[in-house]
Amino acid sequence: MDSEGKKMWGTAASASAVGIEIAVAIGLGYFGGQYLDRKLGVAPWLTWVGFAAGVGASIKALIRVVRSYNKSLEQDEPPDQK
């Protein structure tokens, strides 16, 4: 497999991994908050806090992947021809 094909598969793997990471982060935050709500009797506050923390972790993961992708594009860009 040539280097361009490897790069394409690496990008695809990174994008699919971030999708799974988003789902897991939001799910853990939400269900962890529900569990703590039942234990402490403060429903629905910790569910909302857990959900918000999961969304925040998801946004952070998306930003990480976008920065990595942009950095790889900058490295592949040929120098300007003048």
N, CA, C and O atoms as a GROMACS GRO file, in nm:
protein
  328
    1MET      N    1   0.085  -0.118   0.000
    1MET     CA    2   0.000   0.000   0.000
    1MET      C    3   0.090   0.123   0.000
    1MET      O    4   0.188   0.130   0.074
    2ASP      N    5   0.055   0.220  -0.082
    2ASP     CA    6   0.135   0.341  -0.092
    2ASP      C    7   0.109   0.433   0.028
    2ASP      O    8   0.015   0.413   0.104
    3SER      N    9   0.193   0.534   0.042
    3SER     CA   10   0.183   0.622   0.159
    3SER      C   11   0.054   0.703   0.159
    3SER      O   12   0.000   0.735   0.265
    4GLU      N   13   0.003   0.737   0.039
    4GLU     CA   14  -0.122   0.813   0.032
    4GLU      C   15  -0.240   0.729   0.081
    4GLU      O   16  -0.329   0.780   0.149
    5GLY      N   17  -0.240   0.602   0.048
    5GLY     CA   18  -0.345   0.511   0.096
    5GLY      C   19  -0.338   0.492   0.246
    5GLY      O   20  -0.442   0.487   0.313
    6LYS      N   21  -0.217   0.480   0.299
    6LYS     CA   22  -0.203   0.466   0.444
    6LYS      C   23  -0.254   0.590   0.516
    6LYS      O   24  -0.318   0.580   0.621
    7LYS      N   25  -0.224   0.707   0.459
    7LYS     CA   26  -0.270   0.831   0.521
    7LYS      C   27  -0.423   0.838   0.520
    7LYS      O   28  -0.485   0.880   0.618
    8MET      N   29  -0.484   0.795   0.408
    8MET     CA   30  -0.629   0.796   0.398
    8MET      C   31  -0.692   0.704   0.502
    8MET      O   32  -0.789   0.742   0.568
    9TRP      N   33  -0.637   0.585   0.518
    9TRP     CA   34  -0.691   0.492   0.618
    9TRP      C   35  -0.668   0.543   0.760
    9TRP      O   36  -0.753   0.522   0.847
   10GLY      N   37  -0.556   0.610   0.784
   10GLY     CA   38  -0.531   0.668   0.916
   10GLY      C   39  -0.630   0.777   0.950
   10GLY      O   40  -0.676   0.788   1.064
   11THR      N   41  -0.664   0.859   0.851
   11THR     CA   42  -0.762   0.965   0.871
   11THR      C   43  -0.900   0.906   0.898
   11THR      O   44  -0.972   0.953   0.986
   12ALA      N   45  -0.936   0.802   0.824
   12ALA     CA   46  -1.065   0.736   0.844
   12ALA      C   47  -1.072   0.673   0.983
   12ALA      O   48  -1.176   0.682   1.050
   13ALA      N   49  -0.965   0.610   1.027
   13ALA     CA   50  -0.963   0.549   1.159
   13ALA      C   51  -0.976   0.654   1.269
   13ALA      O   52  -1.045   0.632   1.368
   14SER      N   53  -0.909   0.766   1.251
   14SER     CA   54  -0.916   0.874   1.350
   14SER      C   55  -1.057   0.930   1.358
   14SER      O   56  -1.106   0.957   1.468
   15ALA      N   57  -1.122   0.948   1.245
   15ALA     CA   58  -1.258   1.002   1.244
   15ALA      C   59  -1.356   0.905   1.308
   15ALA      O   60  -1.445   0.947   1.382
   16SER      N   61  -1.342   0.777   1.282
   16SER     CA   62  -1.434   0.681   1.343
   16SER      C   63  -1.408   0.667   1.492
   16SER      O   64  -1.502   0.648   1.570
   17ALA      N   65  -1.284   0.677   1.532
   17ALA     CA   66  -1.252   0.668   1.674
   17ALA      C   67  -1.311   0.785   1.752
   17ALA      O   68  -1.357   0.768   1.865
   18VAL      N   69  -1.310   0.903   1.693
   18VAL     CA   70  -1.365   1.019   1.763
   18VAL      C   71  -1.517   1.006   1.774
   18VAL      O   72  -1.576   1.054   1.870
   19GLY      N   73  -1.581   0.943   1.677
   19GLY     CA   74  -1.725   0.919   1.687
   19GLY      C   75  -1.759   0.829   1.804
   19GLY      O   76  -1.855   0.854   1.877
   20ILE      N   77  -1.683   0.725   1.821
   20ILE     CA   78  -1.705   0.635   1.934
   20ILE      C   79  -1.675   0.707   2.065
   20ILE      O   80  -1.747   0.690   2.163
   21GLU      N   81  -1.569   0.786   2.066
   21GLU     CA   82  -1.532   0.862   2.186
   21GLU      C   83  -1.642   0.959   2.228
   21GLU      O   84  -1.668   0.976   2.347
   22ILE      N   85  -1.707   1.021   2.131
   22ILE     CA   86  -1.817   1.114   2.161
   22ILE      C   87  -1.932   1.039   2.226
   22ILE      O   88  -1.985   1.082   2.329
   23ALA      N   89  -1.971   0.927   2.167
   23ALA     CA   90  -2.084   0.850   2.221
   23ALA      C   91  -2.054   0.800   2.362
   23ALA      O   92  -2.141   0.806   2.449
   24VAL      N   93  -1.934   0.751   2.384
   24VAL     CA   94  -1.898   0.698   2.517
   24VAL      C   95  -1.892   0.811   2.620
   24VAL      O   96  -1.940   0.793   2.732
   25ALA      N   97  -1.835   0.924   2.584
   25ALA     CA   98  -1.824   1.036   2.680
   25ALA      C   99  -1.961   1.086   2.723
   25ALA      O  100  -1.984   1.108   2.842
   26ILE      N  101  -2.050   1.105   2.627
   26ILE     CA  102  -2.184   1.155   2.662
   26ILE      C  103  -2.261   1.050   2.741
   26ILE      O  104  -2.329   1.083   2.838
   27GLY      N  105  -2.251   0.924   2.700
   27GLY     CA  106  -2.321   0.817   2.772
   27GLY      C  107  -2.272   0.801   2.915
   27GLY      O  108  -2.353   0.789   3.007
   28LEU      N  109  -2.141   0.801   2.933
   28LEU     CA  110  -2.087   0.788   3.069
   28LEU      C  111  -2.126   0.906   3.157
   28LEU      O  112  -2.162   0.889   3.273
   29GLY      N  113  -2.121   1.026   3.100
   29GLY     CA  114  -2.160   1.143   3.178
   29GLY      C  115  -2.306   1.138   3.218
   29GLY      O  116  -2.340   1.164   3.334
   30TYR      N  117  -2.391   1.104   3.124
   30TYR     CA  118  -2.535   1.101   3.152
   30TYR      C  119  -2.571   0.991   3.252
   30TYR      O  120  -2.637   1.018   3.352
   31PHE      N  121  -2.528   0.869   3.224
   31PHE     CA  122  -2.565   0.758   3.312
   31PHE      C  123  -2.492   0.764   3.447
   31PHE      O  124  -2.546   0.720   3.548
   32GLY      N  125  -2.370   0.818   3.446
   32GLY     CA  126  -2.302   0.839   3.574
   32GLY      C  127  -2.375   0.942   3.658
   32GLY      O  128  -2.385   0.927   3.780
   33GLY      N  129  -2.425   1.046   3.594
   33GLY     CA  130  -2.505   1.146   3.665
   33GLY      C  131  -2.635   1.088   3.719
   33GLY      O  132  -2.675   1.120   3.830
   34GLN      N  133  -2.700   1.003   3.641
   34GLN     CA  134  -2.823   0.938   3.689
   34GLN      C  135  -2.794   0.849   3.809
   34GLN      O  136  -2.871   0.848   3.906
   35TYR      N  137  -2.685   0.776   3.804
   35TYR     CA  138  -2.648   0.689   3.916
   35TYR      C  139  -2.626   0.773   4.042
   35TYR      O  140  -2.676   0.738   4.150
   36LEU      N  141  -2.552   0.881   4.029
   36LEU     CA  142  -2.527   0.965   4.146
   36LEU      C  143  -2.654   1.034   4.195
   36LEU      O  144  -2.670   1.054   4.316
   37ASP      N  145  -2.744   1.069   4.104
   37ASP     CA  146  -2.872   1.126   4.145
   37ASP      C  147  -2.950   1.027   4.231
   37ASP      O  148  -3.006   1.066   4.334
   38ARG      N  149  -2.955   0.902   4.191
   38ARG     CA  150  -3.027   0.801   4.270
   38ARG      C  151  -2.960   0.779   4.406
   38ARG      O  152  -3.028   0.763   4.507
   39LYS      N  153  -2.827   0.778   4.406
   39LYS     CA  154  -2.755   0.756   4.532
   39LYS      C  155  -2.772   0.873   4.629
   39LYS      O  156  -2.789   0.853   4.749
   40LEU      N  157  -2.766   0.994   4.576
   40LEU     CA  158  -2.767   1.112   4.663
   40LEU      C  159  -2.903   1.179   4.674
   40LEU      O  160  -2.923   1.265   4.760
   41GLY      N  161  -2.996   1.143   4.588
   41GLY     CA  162  -3.131   1.197   4.593
   41GLY      C  163  -3.141   1.343   4.553
   41GLY      O  164  -3.219   1.418   4.611
   42VAL      N  165  -3.064   1.383   4.454
   42VAL     CA  166  -3.067   1.522   4.410
   42VAL      C  167  -3.113   1.535   4.264
   42VAL      O  168  -3.074   1.629   4.195
   43ALA      N  169  -3.194   1.442   4.219
   43ALA     CA  170  -3.236   1.439   4.078
   43ALA      C  171  -3.300   1.570   4.038
   43ALA      O  172  -3.367   1.631   4.121
   44PRO      N  173  -3.283   1.613   3.922
   44PRO     CA  174  -3.206   1.570   3.805
   44PRO      C  175  -3.074   1.642   3.789
   44PRO      O  176  -3.016   1.640   3.680
   45TRP      N  177  -3.025   1.706   3.891
   45TRP     CA  178  -2.910   1.796   3.878
   45TRP      C  179  -2.783   1.727   3.832
   45TRP      O  180  -2.716   1.777   3.741
   46LEU      N  181  -2.748   1.618   3.891
   46LEU     CA  182  -2.622   1.553   3.853
   46LEU      C  183  -2.631   1.486   3.716
   46LEU      O  184  -2.529   1.468   3.649
   47THR      N  185  -2.752   1.451   3.675
   47THR     CA  186  -2.768   1.398   3.539
   47THR      C  187  -2.733   1.507   3.439
   47THR      O  188  -2.661   1.482   3.342
   48TRP      N  189  -2.782   1.628   3.462
   48TRP     CA  190  -2.751   1.739   3.372
   48TRP      C  191  -2.604   1.776   3.377
   48TRP      O  192  -2.544   1.807   3.274
   49VAL      N  193  -2.545   1.773   3.496
   49VAL     CA  194  -2.402   1.804   3.508
   49VAL      C  195  -2.319   1.699   3.435
   49VAL      O  196  -2.223   1.733   3.365
   50GLY      N  197  -2.354   1.572   3.451
   50GLY     CA  198  -2.283   1.464   3.382
   50GLY      C  199  -2.297   1.474   3.232
   50GLY      O  200  -2.201   1.455   3.158
   51PHE      N  201  -2.418   1.505   3.186
   51PHE     CA  202  -2.440   1.522   3.043
   51PHE      C  203  -2.356   1.637   2.988
   51PHE      O  204  -2.293   1.624   2.883
   52ALA      N  205  -2.354   1.750   3.060
   52ALA     CA  206  -2.275   1.865   3.016
   52ALA      C  207  -2.126   1.832   3.014
   52ALA      O  208  -2.054   1.876   2.924
   53ALA      N  209  -2.079   1.756   3.112
   53ALA     CA  210  -1.939   1.716   3.114
   53ALA      C  211  -1.908   1.625   2.995
   53ALA      O  212  -1.801   1.635   2.935
   54GLY      N  213  -2.000   1.536   2.960
   54GLY     CA  214  -1.981   1.450   2.844
   54GLY      C  215  -1.976   1.528   2.715
   54GLY      O  216  -1.895   1.499   2.627
   55VAL      N  217  -2.063   1.627   2.702
   55VAL     CA  218  -2.062   1.712   2.582
   55VAL      C  219  -1.931   1.791   2.576
   55VAL      O  220  -1.873   1.807   2.469
   56GLY      N  221  -1.886   1.841   2.690
   56GLY     CA  222  -1.759   1.913   2.694
   56GLY      C  223  -1.642   1.825   2.653
   56GLY      O  224  -1.554   1.870   2.579
   57ALA      N  225  -1.639   1.702   2.701
   57ALA     CA  226  -1.533   1.609   2.662
   57ALA      C  227  -1.541   1.578   2.513
   57ALA      O  228  -1.439   1.560   2.447
   58SER      N  229  -1.662   1.571   2.460
   58SER     CA  230  -1.680   1.544   2.317
   58SER      C  231  -1.627   1.659   2.233
   58SER      O  232  -1.562   1.637   2.131
   59ILE      N  233  -1.656   1.781   2.275
   59ILE     CA  234  -1.606   1.898   2.202
   59ILE      C  235  -1.455   1.902   2.205
   59ILE      O  236  -1.391   1.935   2.105
   60LYS      N  237  -1.397   1.869   2.319
   60LYS     CA  238  -1.251   1.866   2.330
   60LYS      C  239  -1.192   1.761   2.236
   60LYS      O  240  -1.088   1.786   2.174
   61ALA      N  241  -1.256   1.645   2.225
   61ALA     CA  242  -1.208   1.541   2.135
   61ALA      C  243  -1.216   1.586   1.990
   61ALA      O  244  -1.125   1.561   1.911
   62LEU      N  245  -1.325   1.654   1.954
   62LEU     CA  246  -1.339   1.704   1.817
   62LEU      C  247  -1.231   1.807   1.784
   62LEU      O  248  -1.174   1.805   1.676
   63ILE      N  249  -1.205   1.896   1.878
   63ILE     CA  250  -1.102   1.998   1.856
   63ILE      C  251  -0.965   1.933   1.839
   63ILE      O  252  -0.887   1.975   1.755
   64ARG      N  253  -0.937   1.831   1.919
   64ARG     CA  254  -0.810   1.760   1.909
   64ARG      C  255  -0.793   1.698   1.771
   64ARG      O  256  -0.686   1.707   1.711
   65VAL      N  257  -0.897   1.634   1.721
   65VAL     CA  258  -0.889   1.569   1.590
   65VAL      C  259  -0.876   1.671   1.478
   65VAL      O  260  -0.799   1.650   1.384
   66VAL      N  261  -0.949   1.781   1.486
   66VAL     CA  262  -0.940   1.884   1.383
   66VAL      C  263  -0.801   1.946   1.381
   66VAL      O  264  -0.745   1.970   1.273
   67ARG      N  265  -0.744   1.973   1.497
   67ARG     CA  266  -0.608   2.029   1.501
   67ARG      C  267  -0.507   1.931   1.443
   67ARG      O  268  -0.417   1.971   1.369
   68SER      N  269  -0.522   1.805   1.475
   68SER     CA  270  -0.431   1.704   1.421
   68SER      C  271  -0.444   1.695   1.269
   68SER      O  272  -0.344   1.684   1.199
   69TYR      N  273  -0.566   1.699   1.220
   69TYR     CA  274  -0.589   1.692   1.076
   69TYR      C  275  -0.532   1.815   1.006
   69TYR      O  276  -0.469   1.803   0.901
   70ASN      N  277  -0.554   1.933   1.064
   70ASN     CA  278  -0.498   2.055   1.005
   70ASN      C  279  -0.346   2.053   1.004
   70ASN      O  280  -0.284   2.097   0.907
   71LYS      N  281  -0.286   2.001   1.109
   71LYS     CA  282  -0.140   1.993   1.116
   71LYS      C  283  -0.088   1.900   1.007
   71LYS      O  284   0.014   1.928   0.945
   72SER      N  285  -0.156   1.788   0.985
   72SER     CA  286  -0.111   1.695   0.881
   72SER      C  287  -0.128   1.756   0.742
   72SER      O  288  -0.048   1.729   0.653
   73LEU      N  289  -0.232   1.838   0.723
   73LEU     CA  290  -0.249   1.906   0.593
   73LEU      C  291  -0.139   2.008   0.571
   73LEU      O  292  -0.089   2.022   0.459
   74GLU      N  293  -0.100   2.080   0.675
   74GLU     CA  294   0.006   2.179   0.662
   74GLU      C  295   0.139   2.114   0.627
   74GLU      O  296   0.217   2.170   0.550
   75GLN      N  297   0.165   1.998   0.683
   75GLN     CA  298   0.290   1.928   0.655
   75GLN      C  299   0.296   1.876   0.512
   75GLN      O  300   0.404   1.865   0.454
   76ASP      N  301   0.181   1.843   0.456
   76ASP     CA  302   0.176   1.789   0.320
   76ASP      C  303   0.175   1.898   0.212
   76ASP      O  304   0.197   1.870   0.095
   77GLU      N  305   0.148   2.022   0.252
   77GLU     CA  306   0.136   2.132   0.158
   77GLU      C  307   0.272   2.162   0.096
   77GLU      O  308   0.369   2.183   0.168
   78PRO      N  309   0.280   2.165  -0.036
   78PRO     CA  310   0.409   2.197  -0.099
   78PRO      C  311   0.445   2.344  -0.078
   78PRO      O  312   0.355   2.427  -0.064
   79PRO      N  313   0.572   2.376  -0.075
   79PRO     CA  314   0.612   2.517  -0.059
   79PRO      C  315   0.562   2.600  -0.177
   79PRO      O  316   0.546   2.550  -0.288
   80ASP      N  317   0.538   2.727  -0.150
   80ASP     CA  318   0.488   2.817  -0.254
   80ASP      C  319   0.592   2.833  -0.365
   80ASP      O  320   0.711   2.851  -0.340
   81GLN      N  321   0.544   2.826  -0.487
   81GLN     CA  322   0.629   2.844  -0.603
   81GLN      C  323   0.615   2.989  -0.651
   81GLN      O  324   0.505   3.031  -0.687
   82LYS      N  325   0.722   3.064  -0.651
   82LYS     CA  326   0.719   3.205  -0.695
   82LYS      C  327   0.810   3.226  -0.811
   82LYS      O  328   0.821   3.338  -0.862
   0.00000   0.00000   0.00000
